[in-house]
Amino acid sequence: MSINKLLRVSAGMAAAVLGVGLMAWPAPAAKAAAAYGNGFIAYGTGGTSWNVVDPSGSNQASITPSGPSYPPGLSVNSVSYSPDARQVAFSASGLWVASADGSGAHRVADIRFRDLIWMPDGTDLVFSDGTTMMSVPADGSRPPTPLFAPVSLCWDYHPHVTTRGAIFFTRFCKPEGQPTSLAVYHLGDPAPSILSTERGAIFGDAGVVSPNGTRILRTLPGKLVVQEIGSNGDSGDTVATFPEGDSVFARFGSSGDIAYLDLRRDGSPQNYTYRLYTVADSPLAVARIVIEGSSSTGIFLDWVNGSSRLPLRPVAERVGGTDRIDTAVKASRWAFDAIGASGRRAAVAVLARSDLYPDALTGTSLAIQMGGPLLLTPSGSLAPAVGAELHRILAPGSTVYLAGGTTALNPAVADAVRRLGFTPIRLAGADRYATAVAIATAISGHHPKSILLATGSDFPDALTAAVAAGQERYTTRGTDAPAGGVVLLTEDPNLPTATSAYLNTLTPSASATYVVGGPAATALDRSLPGWPNVTRLVGVDRFDTAARVATSALFSNGASGRYTTTAVATGLNFPDAMSGGALIGSLGGPLLLADANGLTTQEKTILYGNHLSDVVVVGGNAAVSDRTLDNAADTAFGPHAWVTATNRVAPPLL
């Protein structure tokens, strides 16, 4: 038996693998933690060190950096722990990196602002130089370089990063009185996208983004408010209140809970009392005091994942059920926490028929961009397992999209959704092509940022296109600005009437167009010759086309660090591949297609070059063999350097 077989662990055994500690202080490293649980909180109150403490208030310790080249006595201004909590970066008259216990500190770069973050793969740090966002390797092997060109009279600061590798930050531009903006940038993109603007103080913080990139935490007068990304105004869930005038510093934790420091003057201009709280991401949840004390200025905060919840090795895992409906439910359970828990929250769900693929193809991009799973059900009724999953992940009144007309999903399905307390919205047309247009309109109106054309006569090209289109989720909605990525279907060798009519409503130069696969390329060339701004992602077969999509500009041209997880599904049948598309698309990664012999050389190159922490195989052994899983994991992580898990629920994503 191979060592990889010996290392295979079930979902229940996987939790035991997470429990080996790696830190020098007696913090939470020595105890096992549930998957996607909290690690520890690091905070500073001024001076030459910082503190760490469990969310429960136990295991307090003080960390003082040291090293042969580290001058003692420097004032520490901020800290940021690496995704595996084995290293810490901190600002102290420069940018330094040390082991988690503070030892071995070495200078990496000069830094003017104290904001700094780690990228999800743990190789690079991102910080603001006061003008734009800079990147530097954590080992200091090269000087800092800008991620993108600075904008004149604008300042970028307060970066945050999601597990998908999306870098959110605040942008302020002169003249004074201009709105502060929340912007997002993906590695490899030519420039950031502006998501929202608000009037506020100069150099205010536009907000802190949740680990899964769906919610933003804002400090407003007297309250902490959590909003869905893209929402406007001051509406949202108030999760904590405090007297106006207090200074409050807040961060999301790895589970989605929130930590905040409430800082109050004690009568002296330079002395404060503080309380460190944790609170669930839920309206008016009960805040719990972790610790309290007094300090000078210099407060900062970081909620660390903690090595107690991370696998010792990268993970190759299988997500699959007894049939296609169960596999889709298992994929949803992998991707989203229950509604009563903090963490990865589903905003919507998308339902598609389980026996045919056309409507589900374009529903995949809708699910990714709207923030929910794609679930499959029989045409005539709502499968009980699907109803149970909707109850598990969605708040009452949430939207459930039905992809396709009443032939695809009978009115009885909508009635069942309504009886469960959710709001069904049907997106349908006269045929698969018109349904694709209806879904595209729901995503972006008539202002798509990207258009992906793929044949509607088979599933592989349209499926990989839908995963890529879903990567355009961080765009402004409800305006005339281009927003979202859409998938339109071709009726080879021509464009069907519905697709042509939708394209004719657009300003061609305002959107990037991708043709995915040879049939779509032929249809566009025959029906709309000269259509501008076209990128051709056409391989010799479906597997080569999937590789070209995965390394396209929609995934930042394959830039390393862009994502930490990749999914593999069979390219020979559609149901598992669709479940896998929605699953991996929600994490910002691509879907690779396997045949009976595994992955192609081009697809293996993608696994090898991206510093992955997780490869997810969707479907059972009959769909994607254990041999294919073994080969994919060996390629991504190195021979015998990984473990396997099966059907974890909301596992760690780093």
N, C-alpha and C positions, 0 to 999 in steps of 0.2 A: 504494500500500500504506500502511495506517495505521501510525503510530509504534508502536502496541501490537503490531502484527504484527512490526515490526522488532525489538522488544524481547523477543520470544519466545525462550526458550533451552531447550535440552534438558537432561536431568538431568546429563549430563556437563559441558555448558557452564555450568550454574548454579554450579558450584564456583568458576569463574573470577570470577563476579560478586561472590563473597564476600571478595575479597582486598584491597580498597582500605582503607587505614588512615586513622584519624581522630584519633589521639591525639598529643600533643605529644612524649612521651618515646619513646625508641627501644625500646619494649617490643614485644609481638608484633603490633602493628597493621600492620606493613608486609608481613607474609607471609600467603599464603593458607592456610586451614585447611580440613580436611575438614568436611563437614556434621556438625553435632552434635559437633564436637571441642571441646577445652578452649581457654579463653582464657588469662588470666593470674591470678596469685594476688596479692592485696593483703593485707598484714599489718602490724600495728603492734607496736612493742616499747617504747612509752612515748615521751613527748616531743611535739614540735610538728609532726611529720610522720609519714608512713607510707611503706612500701616496696611496690614492685611487682616481680614476677619471673615469668618463664615457668615452667611446670611442669618444664621441663628444667633449671632453674637459671640459664638465660641471661637476658640483657636486664634486668639489675637496674637499678632506678632509685629515687630517693627523691622523694616528692611533698610539697611544703610549700604549704599553701593561702595564697592572697593575694587581695586585693581592696580597693577603696577604703574599704569599711566594715568590713574584717576586722582586728581588733586582732592584731598579731603577738605570738607567744609563748604563745598558748593551747595547752593540752594536748589533743591529739586522743585521744578514747576509743574510737571505732569508725568504720568506713567501710562504705558500701554503694554499689556502682556501679549505675547504671541498666541496664535490660535491653539497651540498645544500646551500653553502655560509653562513652557520650559525656558523661555527667555523673556526678558523685559526690556523695552525701550523707554528711555526717559529723557526729559529735557532738563539740563543743568549747565548753563553757559555752553550750549552745544547739544547735539543729539548723541546719546550714548546707548549702547546695547550691552546687557550683562546676562548672566544666568539668572534664573528665577529668584534665587536667594540674594541677588545683588552682587555676587562675586564675579571677577573677571571682566569688569566694566571696560569697554574700549570705545573710543570716540569714533563716530561714523560720519558726522557732518556738522557744519555750523547750522544753527537754526534760530530764526528771529522770533517766530511765534511758537507757543508751546503745544499747539495742536499736532498730534501725530497718531497714526494708525498703522496696523499691520494688514497686509493683504491676506486673503484667506489661505493661500498656499504657504504662508510663513516665510517666504524668501525675501520680500521687499517691504520697505516702510514708505508711507506717504505722509508728507507734512506740508504745511504752508510756509512759504518764504516771505509772506506778507503781500505778495502780488499774485502768485499762482500756485498750483499744486505741484510739488516736487516728489520724485521717486528716488530711492537709494537702496541698494542691497543691504540687508541687515548685517552682512559681514564686512561692509565697507569696501568691497572689492572695486568699486568704481565711484566717481563723484556723483552727487545728486544731479538729476536731469529733469527738466519740466515735462509733465505729462502731456501738456498741450500748450499752444501759444497763448501768452497772456493777452488780455483785452485792455486797451488803453483806458486809463482813468477808472479801472475796476480792480477790486481786491477780493481774492478768494481765500477763505479760511474756514475753520471748524469742520474738518473732514470727518466722515463716518463711512464705514464700509459694511456691506451686507455679505451674507454667506454666498451670495451669487457673484460677488466681486464687483458690484456696483458701488462707485464712490460718490457719495452725496456730500455736498458742501454748501456753504453760504457765500453768496456773491453780493458785494455792495459796489455801486458805481456812482461817481460824481455826475452832476452836481448834487450837493446835499439836498435831501428831501426826496431823492429817488427811492423807489421801493427796494427793500432787501429781498434777494431772490434765493430760492432753493434750486440748486442745480444738481445734475447727475452726470457721471462720466463712466464709460466702460473702457478698459484698456484697449488701445488700438483704434478707438474712434478718433476722427479728426478734431472734434470739438465737443464740449459738454452740451447737454440740453437743459434749458431752463424749464422747471416744472411749475413753479408758482412764485408769485411776488406778493409782498406785503409792506405796508408802510410801517416804519419803526425807527428805532434809534440807530445812529451810525454805529457800524460794527456790531449790530445785534446778531443773535444766532437764529437762523431760520428754522432750526429744529434738529432733533436727534432721531435717526431712523432706526426702526426695529431690525433685528438680525435677519429676518426674512424679507425685508424691503417692502413691506406692505403698509406700515403705519409710521406716523411721525409724532414725536413727543415734543410739545411746546410748553414753555414756561410763560404763562400769562399772568397779569396782576392777580395775585391771591390764589392761583390754581395751576395745577398741571393738567394739560389737556392732550389726549391722544386722538389723532384723526387718521382716516384712511389717506394714503398718498393720493394727491390729486383733488382732495376736497378743498373748499374755499372758505374763507372767513374764520370766525372763532368757534364754529360749531365743532362738536366732537364729544368724546367721553371724558368727563372730569374725573380723574383718578385720585386726586389729593387736593386739599385746600390748606392755606396757611395765611397768616396776616400779611397784608400788603406792606411792602417795604423790606421784607426779608430777602436775603440773597439765597437763591436755591439753585443747586447744581444737580442735574438728573441724567441718568443713563438707563438704557434698556439692559437687562441681563440676558444671558444665553437662552433662558427658558421663555423670554418674553415679559417676565416680571420687570419691575422698575425699582431702581435704587435712587434715592435723592438725599442730598445733604441740605438741611435747613440751617442757615447761618445767621446768627443774630448778634448785634453789638451788645456788650455787657456794660456799657457806660463809657468805655475808652475807645478813641478812634481806631486803635490798632488791635484791640482785643475782642474776641468773639466767643460765644458759646455755640456749639453745633450739636445737632442730632442727625444721625444717619438712620434713614428709614428704608424699608422695602414695602412695596405695595403691588398688588396684582394689576395687570392691565385690564381693568374692569371698572365700570362706572361706580364712583364713590366707594371703592373697596376699602377695607380696613387697613390702614397703614400700621406697620409694626416697627417699634424702635429696635435698631440693631445695637447701637452704641451711642454714647454722648460724651462730650468733653468740651475743652476750651482750646483756642488756638489764636495765632496771629493770622495775617493774610496768607494767601497761597493755597487756597482750597482747590483740590482736583479730585476726580473720581473715575474709577474704571471697574466694571463688573466683569470678572474674568471667567472664561469657560471652565477652567480647572482641569488638571490632568485626571482627576478622579472620574470624569465622565467620558474620556476619550479612549478609543481603542489603542492598544500598544502598537498595533500595526495598521496599515491601510486595510480597508474592508472591501471584499468582493461579495456582493450579496444578491440573493434571488428574491424577487417579489412575484409571487404567483399563487393562484388558487386552483380550485377544482375544475373551474370552467372560466370562460371569458368574463362573465358577470362577476364572479368571485375575484378574479384577478384584478379587475378594475376597482373593486372595493378595497382589495389589499393595497393597491397603489395609492388610493386615497388615504388609507390609514397610515401608510408610510409618509405621506406628504403633509398631513394636517393633524393637529392636536384636537382633542375634544373641545367642544364649545365652552365647557366649564373650566378649562385649564388655560393658563397662559402659554404662549409659544406661537407656533405657526397656525394662524387663524384663517379659515376659508371665508371669503366674502360672498361667494356665490357657488353654484354647482351647475354643470351642463349635463343634460341627459341626451343620449342618442340610442338608436335602435341597435340591438346586439347582433342581428343577423346579416346586415349589409353595412358597407363602409362609407358611402358618399357623404352623408350628412355629418357623420362623426369626424371626417377628415378636417373640415373647416371649423367644426366645433372645438377642435384641439386648440387652435390659436385663440379662440374666444375664452376658453377655460384658463389658459395661461395668463392672458392679459387682464381678465377680470378677477383673477385670484381664487380659483377653485378647481376641483377635480372634474375629470370627464368620466361619467358613470354610464354603464350600458344596461339596458333593460329590454325585455321583449316588447314588440310593437303594441301588443294588446293590453298590457298591464304593467304596473310598477312592481318590480321584483322586491320581495320583502327585505332582502339583504340591502338593497339600494335605499329603501325607505329608512331602514335602521341607520345606515351611514349618513343620510341627510340629517337625521335627528342628532347624530353624534357631533357633526361638525358645524351645523348652521344655526344661527340664532333665529328665533321665531320671526316670521315675516320676511326672511331673506329671499332673494330672487333665485329661482331655479329655471334656467333656460332649457327649452325643449328644441332641439335641433331637428327641423324637418316638419312637414305637414302632417295631417291627420292619418295619412296612409303609413307614414313612417312611425309616428307615435300617436296612437289612438287617443281621442278625448278622455278616455278613462284614465290615462296616465296623468294628464293635467289635473283631473278631478282628484286623483289620489294624492298628488303633490299639494293641492289646496287643502285637502282634509288633514294633512300633516301640519298645517299651519304656515306653509310657505307660499310665495307668490310665483305662479308659473307664468313665464313669458315665452311664447312660441315665436321662433324665428324660422320662417318658411317661405318657399317660393313654389312655383309650379313644377319644378324639377330640381335636380341636384345643383344645377348651375345657378338657378335663381335663388335657391337656398343659400348658396355660397355668397351671393350678392347681399342677401338680407343679413347674414352674419357680418359681412364686411361693413355694411352700413351701421350696424349696431356698435362695431368696434370704433370706427373712425368717421362716420358720416361720409362726406365726399371729400375728405382731406387726409387720405392715408399718407403716412410717412414712407411706407414701403409697400409695394405691390408684388406678390409672388404668384406667378402663373404656373400651374401644373395640370397635367392631364386628369380628367375626371373619369377616365376609363379603367384606371387601376389605382391602387392605394399607395405604393411606396413613395413616389415623387411628391405627391400632395402631402403625405404625412410628414416627411422630413422638412418640407416647405413650411408646414403649419408650426412646427416646433421653432423654426427660425423666425417666422413672423411674430411669434409670441415674445421675442426678445425686445420688441419695440414698446414694451408696456409702459416705460417711464417717459411718457409724453403728455403734453397738455391736452385735456379733453374739453369739449364744449366751446371751442373757439374755432376760428378759421385757420389756425396754425396747423400744419401737418401733424397727425397724431396716429400712432399705432401702425401695426403691420397687418396686412390682410392677404388672404389666399383666395384667388379666383381660379375657376376650373375651365379648362379648354375641352372642346368636343372635337377631337382630332379628325382631320387635319385643320380644322377651322375653329374660330371663336364662336361659341353659341350666342344667340341673340341677347340673353341676359347679361353675359360678361361684356360684350361689345357696348351695350347701352350704358353700363356702369362706367366703363373706361371713357366713354364719350362725354361723361359729365365732369371729368377731372381735367385739371391743368397738367398735362403730361410732364412738364419740366419740374413740377413741384414735388414729385415723388420719385423715389428710386424704384426701378422695376427689375425684378429678377425672374428669369425663365428657368424653371427647374425641370430638367429632363428634355430629351430630344423632341417628343411629341408636342410639348408646349412651345418650344422654340419654333417648330414648323408652323404651328397655328398662328402665332403672333406675326411671323414673317409674311404669311399668306394674307392675313386679314387686316393687319395694320402695319404695313411696311414703313420703315422710317420712324417708328415710335422711339422717342428719345430716352437717353439715360438708362440703357438696358445692360444688365450684367447676365451673362449666360453661364448657368451652372449645369452643364451637360456632361455627364460621364458616359463611359462605354456601356454601363449597365446601372441598375438601381443602386448597387453597393458603391460604385464609384461616384455616382451622383450624390449619395448621402455624404460621402467624404468631402466632396466639393462644397456642399451646403455647410458642413461643419467648419470648414476653414474659410468661409466667405466673410464679407464685411459685417454681416449680421451677427457673427460671433467674433467680431473684432479681428478678422483675418487670422484666427487661430492664436492670438496673442497669449503667451504663457501667463497663467495666473488669472485669466478671464473667468474661468470656472474651475471648480474642484471636483465635480462629479460628472460622469458620463453614463448614459444608459445604452444597453445593447438589447435588441429585440430581433425576432426572426423577420427576415425580409420576404418570407414565403407565404405569410398569412397575416391578416390585418388586426384581429382583436387585441392581442397582447401588445402589438406595436403601438396601437392608438393609446392604450392605457399608459404605456411607457413614454409616449410623446408628451402627454400632459404632465406626467410626473417629472421628467427631466427638464422640460421647458420651464417649469416653475422655479427651478434652481439655476436657470441660465445656461445649462449645458446642452450639448447636441445629442441627438439620437443616432446611433450607428446600427446598421442592419447586417445581420449575419445570415449566411446560407448554411447548408448542411455541413460544410467544412469549416465554418467559423468566419472570422473577419478577414477582409482583404488587407494587403500590405499597406495601402493608403490609410485605411481605418486604424490599423495598428500604430502607424506613425502618430496619429492624433492622440492615442492613449499614451504613447511613450513620452511625448513632449510637453505635457501640460501640468506637471506637478500635482497629479490627482490624489485625492484621499479616499475616493470611493468610486467603484464601478458597480452599477446596478443592472443586473440581468432581469428582464421582465418576461415572465412566463415559466412554465415548467420545463423539466428536462427534455420532454418530447419536442418542445418548441426551440429551446436553446440548450444544447447539451452541456453536461458538466465539463466535458473536454474544452468546449468553447469558452466557458467561464474561466477555467484554469488558464488557458492560453491568454485570454484578455487580461487577467490579473497579473500573470507573469510579465506581460508586456508593459503594463502600466506601472507596476511596483517593483519588479525584479523577481526572479525565481525564489519561491518559498518565503517571500517577504510580506505575507498578507494572511488575513483570516477571512472566514466566510460566515455570514449570518443569513437568516431566512425570515422574511416577513416581520421585520422590526416595525414598531409603531413609533412614528415621529422620532427617528434616531438622530444622534448628533450629526451635524452637517459639515463639520470641519475636519 
